[in-house]
Amino acid sequence: MSLSDRIKQALGDAVLEIDQPLANRLYVYVPAEKIVAAARGLYDVLGGRFAILTGLESRNDFELLYHFCFDAEGSVVTLKTRVPLAFPEIDSISGVLSGALWIEREVHDLLGVAFRGHPDMRRLLLSDDWPEGVHPLRRKYKL
């Protein structure tokens, strides 16, 4: 069974779409409210290794990309989800994957995305005197 088929089976209705531009690269689109279940499925069920989370601001929302490595197969699977600019909040996956603790704090610092249920949302990269509500990777940020 292909990795794509195993993902569909393990994640069920959390999968909106799968894009596979290369044999070893898959993008799995999931709704924001299913991100914890999807991460758990890739990690617990399929044995993926959480590598990193990246975030970016588009014109209409924030896109969050959770990258998982499947080392034995030489594949990378990215869970892609979106949260609105006006209310950038999503459940933390740190309860499932403790490796997400620091990167969620980093994304919060730089983009302002809040991670519900995260045990420690203190600043990680920005100084203590950095202005509240100012996030340096947002499009409207000016030096």
Secondary structure, 3 states (H helix, E strand, C coil): CCHHHHHHHHHHHHCCEEEEEECCEEEEECCHHHHHHHHHHHHHHCCCEEEEEEEEECCCEEEEEEEEEEHHHCEEEEEEEEEECCCCEEECCCCCCHHHHHHHHHHHHHHCCEEECCCCCCCCCCCCCCCCCCCCCCCCCCC
